[in-house]
Amino acid sequence: MIFDFDMLKKRYESFATKVDAAKAHLTRPLTLAEKILYAHLWDEKELQNFKHGVDYVNFAPDRVAMQDATAQMALLQFMSAGRPKVAVPSTVHCDHLIQAKAGAGSDLEKALDINKEVYDFLSSVSNKYGIGFWKPGAGIIHQVILENYAFPGGMMIGTDSHTVNAGGLGMIAIGVGGADAVDVMAGMAWELKFPKLIGIKLTGKLSGWTSAKDVILKVAGILTVKGGTGCIVEYFGEGANSISCTGKGTICNMGAEIGATTSVFGYDEKMYEYLSATGRKEIGEMAKNIAPYLVSDMEVYAEPEKYFHQVIEIDLNTLEPHINGPFSPDLAWPLSKLASAVKENNYPEKLEVGLIGSCTNSSYEDISRAASLAKQAEEKKLKAKAQFIITPGSEQVRYTIEKDGLIDIFNKIGGVVMANACGPCIGQWAREGAEKQERNSIINSFNRNFAKRADGNPNTFSFVASPEMVTAFAISGSMTFNPLTDKLLNEDGIEVMLDEPKGYELPPNGYSVEDAGYQAPAEDGSSVQVVVNPTSDRLQLLSPFSDWDGKDICGMKLLIKAKGKCTTDHISMAGPWLKYRGHLDNISNNMLTGAVNAFTEKTNSVKNQINGGYAGVPDVQRSYKAADIASIVVGDENYGEGSSREHAAMEPRHLGVRAVLVKSFARIHETNLKKQGMLALTFIDKDDYNKIQENDTIDLIGLTEFAPAKPLTLVCHHADGSSDSFLINHSYNEHQIEWFHNGSALNIIRRQFTK
């Protein structure tokens, strides 16, 4: 089935003309990223030579995708926007709320029971407003998107940071907050700062134990978690063309871990083969007809340094398998150096669990390569010494691997197949014994490995690798194992070695599925009723945030000065808190509970300046709100790294925080703060961070003259009667300043549609 065929046909019919117009206007060759961006301008009359990293540009994305945890807040916002139906094709995917514990069947059954209220809400809202609904068990949003909706040359936004996965099929796909999604679903322009460009040239060809995952693990080590901020990463070269479509998706998926706006590959034969295998050959033919427009111009490939702001070259022939971690996805270890790193850094050597799957690595190719190692283990009389967990990416993948006998292979070495959902990757893992907080190591094929993310245990050392490497490590049970050089002792006491993994890019007998899990919306949803119980603890209708009062903000109390890494997991934890994603007041009780207080080195313990005592961050902030006292949050570098979850912006807004001042922001979180009417501010002199004291009362001056590129002034009144005053920056344009003036971007939309 091809979804939204008329939209696709129209896009391909106009694509070349729009690119030609852009090239004629700019009088230079274009990268693929630029071609797609210029082909999706909101208003073709706005065509100009946009400055990378400077100009804000309005775009018209082709579609919107939402996962169930973020869709709740996005759709609660959309409901209040006054639109009768979404303006662009949109989908909801139920993948985040299924907890992994015992196995696919029982876990899904339990999720359907405990999440019934939320699933019914999402289903009815989707039915009413013309949104496609993928039921629990249908699969992980990004794998389902790749199989059904992604297309070369398209543009999509999604309420999950790993929306970028669709770049593996030649699409500009960008993770956003729910308010951005509401803009597009309401038929309005979507704004983005025109990205800078990073080009990554891949030469050679992957072989042996090395896989597509190792490309992005290597890149993460080079660029770090913020090296791609504000950039689109474009992969090209003979090596890029040799990588499977799902392998390309893996590389793009983890681009979120380097802070990239998105990543993309040019159209090639691998994409055509994948489109054909997933029942979309007609899309492949349309793309083939304009193939020169779906890659960078030849001049770009000939002299990439002239057209990209940074160029990196990686030789796939010599690339080693990599294992990244623990605690940060950019801590990259080539396999040959891992054993010594484990010993030198005192990482727990014994491996407790190996986990494969997630949106990053759950394709047929990934699972078939892992299964080839499991089959070897069974034949060579080896069992997995570590617990071994497998998560298929979609029902189509799960059904096909079951039909092809791969699940039986995993079972024979002790593997357990979980539901087609995110599970442990996003903290939905009921791991037995995690509450003991014992030091231990796990290895997974996921994308993130922040402390406490998988199981809630801060002492779980989590490493990221390819599915085949995870499988080999799980068989060995040791973090110092090197499958290229080391032998294992089998049940007969004989030393054996694992041969290199083998797999299939696409199922040799084709994909199969009985029920993919899709629910089409009603043709006319006007009579569909969406009910939210006013006493529910899972769902809560939203009240508009207040407009700015026209004054500078004086007398703010410092809520917390966060030290070091402060991701969206630190600001708004997932795991057990996922159940409150549709209830703003309840989920606000996790606000900043994971952030480290710079003054005490503790988490969830800050000083209440009203009574002088220490309490949890949400508790202190609620007392400030009750006393009508404004507050400010201060943070470190790359504040808000990680997920797209806008709850990390909505919670402080809801509880009365007025501004967030940091050394630097992660892109999505900064936008989310702006959308919710918050002030997202940065230090001009990063050393001024040190001037903020625990008992400060703070004034923010200059809001009455708030303007683009014009600094504001922060005055810190210290407890000893002294004060510090310094200028601070912001990146607001005129449009975004209106979001602040009106209390939020949604308030502007609501007023337009409810006049």
Salt bridges, closest charged atoms under 4 A:
ASP4 OD2 - ARG63 NH1 2.68
GLU34 OE2 - ARG28 NH2 2.89
GLU34 OE2 - HIS52 NE2 3.12
GLU44 OE2 - LYS18 NZ 3.67
ASP62 OD1 - ARG11 NH2 2.97
ASP62 OD2 - HIS40 NE2 2.71
ASP68 OD1 - HIS96 ND1 4.00
ASP95 OD1 - HIS96 ND1 2.58
ASP120 OD2 - LYS116 NZ 2.65
ASP160 OD2 - HIS96 NE2 3.53
ASP160 OD1 - HIS142 NE2 2.95
ASP160 OD1 - HIS162 ND1 3.80
ASP180 OD1 - LYS675 NZ 2.94
ASP183 OD2 - LYS675 NZ 2.24
GLU257 OE1 - HIS162 NE2 2.97
GLU257 OE2 - ARG448 NE 2.51
ASP268 OD2 - LYS248 NZ 2.91
ASP297 OD2 - LYS23 NZ 3.17
ASP297 OD1 - LYS35 NZ 2.85
GLU303 OE1 - LYS306 NZ 3.75
GLU352 OE2 - LYS350 NZ 3.98
GLU379 OE2 - LYS375 NZ 2.50
GLU395 OE1 - ARG398 NE 2.92
GLU402 OE1 - ARG398 NH1 3.03
ASP404 OD1 - LYS403 NZ 3.95
ASP455 OD2 - ARG431 NH1 2.71
GLU468 OE2 - ARG369 NE 2.54
ASP492 OD2 - LYS381 NZ 2.83
ASP499 OD2 - LYS380 NZ 3.32
GLU500 OE2 - LYS502 NZ 3.05
GLU505 OE2 - LYS270 NZ 3.09
ASP547 OD1 - ARG751 NH2 2.95
ASP569 OD2 - ARG453 NH1 2.92
ASP569 OD1 - ARG645 NH1 2.80
ASP585 OD1 - ARG622 NH1 3.17
ASP585 OD1 - HIS654 NE2 2.78
GLU601 OE2 - LYS563 NZ 2.66
ASP636 OD1 - LYS663 NZ 3.38
GLU637 OE1 - LYS226 NZ 3.48
GLU637 OE2 - LYS686 NZ 2.89
GLU641 OE1 - LYS565 NZ 3.12
ASP688 OD1 - LYS691 NZ 2.94
ASP696 OD1 - HIS718 ND1 2.62
ASP699 OD2 - HIS717 NE2 2.74
GLU705 OE1 - LYS710 NZ 2.98
ASP724 OD2 - HIS718 NE2 2.77
GLU738 OE2 - HIS741 ND1 3.31
